[in-house]
Amino acid sequence: MQHLPPFIAPSEHHDADSALAQIQHIYQHSVNHLRQAMRDFVAGADMAGTRARAFYPFVRVQVTSASRKSAGLDSRLSYGFVAEPGRFETTLTRPDLFAFYIRQQLVLLLKNHGVSLQVGTSNQPIPIHFSFADDEHMEGSLSPERQALMREVFDLPDLAAMDDGIANGTHEPAASEARPLSLFTAPRIDYSLQRLRHYTGTSPRWFQNYVLFTNYQFYIDEFIALGRTEMQNPSSEYIAFVEPGNLVTRRVGLAAEEVDALGQTPPRQPQMPGYHLVRKGHSGITMVNIGVGPANAKTITDHIAVLRPHAWLMLGHCAGLRTTQQLGDYVLAHAYVREDHVLDEELPLWVPIPALAEIQVALEKAVAQVTGCEGPELKRFMRTGTVASTDNRNWELLPTSNVASTPQRRFSQSRAVALDMESATIAANGFRFRVPYGTLLCVSDKPLHGEIKLPGMANHFYRERVNQHLQIGIRAVTLLRDAGPEQLHSRKLRSFAEVAFQ
């Protein structure tokens, strides 16, 4: 026997606000049903033979012509429209978290195509774990036997409903099936929201639209100091600083909010701790220490991508591969050699990862503004070139004789100027998920030329360069933000028959 909430029939909408309100109503109606069923289950209710279910809302649009009624809209905008006639839809989740984003996509669809929106209850079940509020963990009090019974009473996460076929360009809808409106289905988004809490130690609600990644804790230490300093400045543009455990520090003069009370110092640091310098409209900066290696880089970008950020940038250390480079020099990546191997199945190696002009210009301007150097003087310590990323931290120890190829030979043939383990992964996943990306690295050693990273050298290097490098990244974000996100979402990242949602 199925235990379902009262059915909410599809409805037509000609404005984004009423459509969003109906999406929010259906979603809340569904999760309230599941939460109450779970409370009954935890309380010991006999639910044998009962299937407690509720479903995600959907939004659907029927387009009879690919012609766009885009008077007054920027024709360069790379999203907000469908490429051809047909029926398009997507399931939606967390309309509280994504309200601004969803409304923006619906407004563009209405303006571009002049058609109505249909909102209703989908046939995609909401897994019980995805229905809990951020601070709810009701299943933790269950006995092992009762936990085992959950799968018979509730829907659990189904990996078949959350693959990345749409983003990868491999999704082929059946003849009678609607084509996708979004890169991500609701279950895929919910899965990533859960993972973000786990990996970064912070709620998805705090993530900002501009993300900095680093592979060293030194950068995080500087970001923490910056965040706390900003909170002591009553005229700061940032309104809060959030640390792992959802510990919220409000800007001086601002009252605490109810959500702040949920913060707790974590018993241990999460795997990839996240910090958030919060600005109105999620236009602030999130910084994540991804640690070392392409696996972490892929993992965190797989999940942050569902938040649809405006840009992510890699600020980290690298090995300089040229004799003319000095420790502390900067490398602005304009191409990548992908020897990381973590994305080979999703994004074939023959796919080029282009540099994005808007990001490149912002990073170069930021270096010039922070260092006070321009022209030839700037080029003296900032090199633009190819960055290679490897999955082998000890690549230097591989055999160099009696082998068909060596890393040194491949890097030389590629004209690489720097080597790390994360940048190509972050850029490739940005390309795959249509998130604008960029890389600015700092040379911390030169292993091909006898300058390896020793403790004394490293400590001096970190003191000299980390703060400046971080300030450059923050300045680049300011330049990108001031230019407007519409300029960032490049058509270079969009495929032939692209989904309408950004």
VENVENZI-V824995 format. One record per residue. PHI is phi in degrees with one decimal (999 if undefined). PSI is psi in whole degrees, -180 to 180 (* if undefined). BURIAL is I if it has 24 or more other C-alpha atoms within 12 Angstrom, else O. Layout:
BEGIN
PHI:PSI:BURIAL / PHI:PSI:BURIAL
END
This chain:
BEGIN
999:131:O / -91.4:136:O / -107.6:102:I / -117.9:153:I / -75.2:161:I / -55.0:136:O / -70.9:136:O / -108.5:115:I / -72.8:157:O / -60.5:150:O / -138.1:152:I / -95.0:143:O / -139.1:138:I / -113.2:5:O / -140.3:151:I / -68.2:-34:I / -65.9:-44:O / -69.2:-35:O / -64.5:-45:I / -63.0:-42:I / -61.4:-39:I / -70.2:-39:I / -58.8:-46:I / -63.8:-39:I / -64.2:-47:I / -64.3:-43:I / -62.7:-48:I / -64.8:-39:I / -57.1:-43:I / -70.3:-48:I / -71.2:-31:I / -62.0:-40:I / -62.1:-46:I / -67.5:-40:I / -64.3:-40:I / -67.2:-39:I / -62.7:-39:I / -68.7:-39:I / -61.2:-42:O / -63.3:-41:O / -64.4:-45:I / -63.7:-35:I / -73.5:-5:O / 100.6:11:O / -59.2:143:O / -79.7:106:O / -117.5:23:I / -59.9:132:O / 79.1:5:O / -107.6:139:O / -116.7:104:I / -84.9:118:I / -138.2:154:I / -152.9:165:I / -130.7:153:I / -69.2:153:I / -75.5:159:I / -128.6:160:I / -126.0:138:I / -134.6:147:I / -137.7:138:I / -110.9:119:I / -115.4:126:I / -97.7:-13:O / -146.1:141:O / -79.1:-8:O / -62.6:140:O / -105.1:133:I / -93.2:68:O / -103.4:31:O / -59.5:128:O / 86.7:-7:O / -98.2:152:O / -72.1:114:O / -68.0:-13:O / -81.5:-11:O / -60.5:132:I / -93.8:7:I / -147.3:174:I / 99.3:9:I / -151.2:158:I / -99.7:155:I / -86.0:-17:I / -156.4:164:O / -63.8:154:O / 148.9:-173:I / -106.3:127:I / -128.7:141:I / -157.5:166:I / -153.4:152:I / -83.4:155:I / -131.9:150:I / -140.3:164:I / 43.8:56:I / -64.9:-11:I / -70.8:-46:O / -73.3:-37:I / -104.5:19:I / -55.9:-50:I / -62.7:-45:O / -62.9:-49:I / -61.1:-46:I / -60.0:-42:I / -60.6:-43:I / -66.6:-40:I / -67.4:-41:I / -58.2:-45:I / -66.5:-41:I / -60.2:-44:I / -64.8:-43:I / -69.9:-38:I / -75.5:-33:I / -119.3:-13:I / 60.7:31:I / -116.1:168:I / -84.2:162:I / -107.3:138:I / -107.4:127:I / -120.3:134:I / -159.9:-169:I / -96.4:122:I / -78.8:180:I / -102.4:16:O / -94.5:111:I / -65.7:148:I / -88.6:118:I / -59.8:141:I / -57.6:-39:I / -64.5:-27:I / -85.0:-4:I / -91.4:-13:I / -72.6:148:I / -69.5:164:I / -54.5:-35:I / -101.4:14:O / -104.8:134:O / -143.6:62:O / -66.0:-30:I / -72.4:-13:I / -64.9:-22:O / -91.7:3:O / -83.1:150:O / -71.5:160:O / -55.9:-37:O / -67.1:-41:O / -69.2:-37:O / -63.6:-39:O / -64.7:-30:O / -74.5:-18:I / -55.6:-40:I / -66.7:-20:O / -85.3:-20:O / -102.7:-37:I / -121.2:159:I / -77.3:132:I / -105.4:165:I / -56.2:134:I / -115.3:109:O / -61.5:-25:O / -66.3:-20:O / -95.1:5:I / -139.5:31:I / -79.7:172:I / -101.3:30:I / -59.9:-37:I / -65.3:-51:I / -62.2:-37:I / -77.6:-10:I / 77.9:18:I / -108.3:-4:O / -72.0:128:O / -124.7:99:O / -66.6:148:O / -65.9:164:O / -56.6:-37:O / -92.9:1:O / -93.6:142:O / -67.9:150:I / -82.7:156:I / -75.2:144:I / -93.4:-23:I / -130.5:156:I / -67.0:-27:I / -126.7:136:I / -78.6:165:I / -59.0:-45:I / -62.4:-37:I / -63.9:-42:I / -64.5:-47:I / -60.6:-39:I / -59.2:-45:I / -69.3:-35:I / -61.4:-39:I / -64.8:-43:I / -66.3:-37:I / -62.7:-41:I / -59.7:-42:I / -68.5:-50:I / -75.8:-37:I / -101.7:-14:I / 74.0:15:I / -135.1:155:I / -72.6:146:I / -58.0:-23:I / -62.1:-22:I / -90.9:-12:I / -65.7:139:I / -101.9:170:I / -82.5:-6:I / -123.4:122:I / -120.2:130:I / -108.7:131:I / -109.1:145:I / -140.9:161:I / -114.3:17:I / -141.5:138:I / -64.9:-25:I / -56.3:-38:I / -67.1:-38:I / -65.3:-41:I / -57.4:-43:I / -66.9:-39:I / -66.9:-39:I / -61.8:-46:I / -60.5:-42:O / -62.8:-47:I / -59.7:-44:I / -69.3:-35:I / -65.5:-43:O / -60.3:-35:I / -71.1:-17:I / -90.5:-2:O / -102.4:108:O / -64.4:-17:O / -102.4:9:O / -62.6:146:I / -74.0:-13:I / -95.5:142:I / -107.9:-14:I / -160.4:156:I / -128.1:126:I / -119.8:132:I / -118.2:167:I / -50.8:143:I / 90.6:4:I / 59.5:38:I / -78.9:116:I / -107.2:126:I / -111.8:119:I / -85.6:152:I / -60.2:141:I / -53.6:133:O / 98.1:-15:O / -98.3:139:O / -75.2:150:O / -65.4:152:O / -111.6:164:O / -57.2:-38:O / -65.6:-23:O / -62.6:-29:O / -68.4:-14:O / -78.6:-13:O / -71.0:139:O / -143.0:140:O / -62.2:124:O / -69.5:148:O / -65.6:-24:O / -153.1:159:O / -69.8:140:O / -68.5:170:I / -63.0:-40:I / -133.2:78:I / -59.7:138:I / -113.6:144:I / -132.3:142:I / -132.5:119:I / -95.7:100:I / -84.9:133:I / -129.3:155:I / -53.8:140:O / 71.4:24:O / 56.9:29:I / -96.0:16:I / -86.2:-153:I / -127.0:129:I / -104.5:137:I / -125.9:133:I / -127.3:130:I / -87.8:104:I / -84.5:-4:I / 73.0:-156:I / -108.5:131:I / 115.8:151:I / -69.8:-25:I / -62.8:-46:I / -62.9:-42:I / -60.5:-43:I / -67.7:-45:I / -56.6:-51:I / -70.8:-36:I / -73.9:-30:I / -53.8:-38:I / -92.3:-41:I / -64.6:-27:I / -57.4:-32:I / -68.2:-18:I / -79.8:-7:I / 54.2:56:I / -66.5:162:I / -81.4:-26:I / -168.1:151:I / -133.0:142:I / -127.3:142:I / -100.3:121:I / -118.6:112:I / -160.2:-171:I / -100.6:156:I / -148.3:165:I / -88.7:127:I / -78.4:135:I / -105.4:-2:I / -112.9:144:I / -64.6:-26:O / -79.6:-11:O / -81.0:150:I / -116.6:155:I / -59.0:133:I / 96.1:-9:I / -68.2:154:I / -100.2:150:I / -127.0:119:I / -98.5:112:I / -73.3:129:I / -118.1:0:I / -162.6:166:I / -138.2:141:I / -104.7:119:I / -98.0:90:I / -109.1:27:I / -85.5:-31:I / 70.7:-5:I / -80.2:-15:I / -116.3:10:I / -59.7:-34:O / -75.0:-36:O / -85.4:-35:I / -135.4:99:I / -55.7:151:O / -64.5:-20:O / -77.6:-8:O / -80.2:120:O / -73.3:148:O / -110.2:97:I / -75.2:151:I / -72.2:145:I / -102.9:120:I / -55.3:-43:O / -62.6:-39:I / -70.7:-45:I / -60.1:-45:I / -63.1:-43:I / -63.6:-43:I / -66.1:-43:I / -65.8:-42:I / -61.5:-41:I / -63.5:-42:I / -60.5:-45:I / -62.8:-43:I / -70.3:-39:I / -74.6:-38:I / -87.1:-19:I / 76.3:16:O / -113.4:145:O / -139.2:167:O / 56.8:-136:O / -58.9:-34:O / -65.7:-38:O / -65.4:-42:I / -66.1:-17:O / -64.8:-32:O / -126.6:6:I / -127.2:118:I / -105.2:133:I / -100.7:129:I / 179.8:-168:I / -82.8:135:I / -109.7:129:I / -98.8:139:I / -121.5:133:I / -120.7:157:I / -98.5:7:I / -115.5:103:O / -62.6:-28:O / -106.2:43:O / -59.1:-26:I / -63.8:-21:O / -91.6:-2:O / -66.9:150:O / -57.7:143:O / -115.5:0:O / -127.6:151:O / 58.5:35:O / -129.3:153:O / -66.6:-35:O / -152.8:158:O / -131.1:156:O / -56.2:-43:I / -57.2:-42:I / -66.6:-44:O / -64.4:-42:O / -66.1:-37:I / -66.0:-44:O / -63.6:-30:O / -82.3:-8:O / 67.3:26:O / -63.9:144:I / -110.4:-12:I / -152.5:159:I / -137.9:134:I / -146.2:-163:I / -120.7:0:I / -129.2:-31:I / -62.4:-43:I / -65.0:-35:I / -65.0:-46:I / -64.4:-42:I / -66.6:-44:I / -63.8:-39:I / -72.2:-30:I / -62.3:-45:I / -60.7:-47:I / -62.1:-40:I / -99.3:9:I / 60.8:38:I / -108.5:119:I / -55.5:139:I / -138.0:159:I / -163.8:164:I / -140.8:126:I / -130.1:114:I / -109.8:164:I / -126.2:130:I / -71.9:120:I / -111.7:-14:I / -161.4:168:I / -137.8:74:I / -62.6:-28:I / -72.9:-12:I / -124.7:24:O / 80.8:3:O / -103.9:87:O / -92.3:164:O / -81.2:105:I / -106.1:155:O / -53.7:-47:O / -63.2:-46:O / -61.7:-43:O / -63.0:-44:O / -61.9:-42:O / -64.6:-45:O / -59.6:-46:I / -62.1:-42:I / -62.2:-37:O / -78.3:-36:O / -113.7:-28:I / -60.3:-48:I / -61.4:-44:I / -63.0:-43:I / -61.3:-44:I / -64.0:-42:I / -61.7:-35:I / -64.2:-44:I / -61.4:-43:I / -67.6:-39:I / -64.7:-39:I / -61.5:-41:I / -61.2:-43:I / -60.0:-43:I / -64.1:-43:I / -65.5:-42:I / -64.9:-42:I / -65.4:-31:O / -74.1:-20:O / 96.8:137:O / -64.6:-24:I / -60.4:-30:I / -76.1:-17:I / -84.4:-36:I / -81.5:83:I / -69.3:144:I / -66.8:-16:I / -63.6:-21:I / -94.6:0:I / -105.3:141:I / -88.3:-175:I / -60.7:-58:O / -108.5:78:I / -83.7:153:I / -67.9:157:I / -77.4:-33:I / -72.8:141:I / -61.0:*:I
END
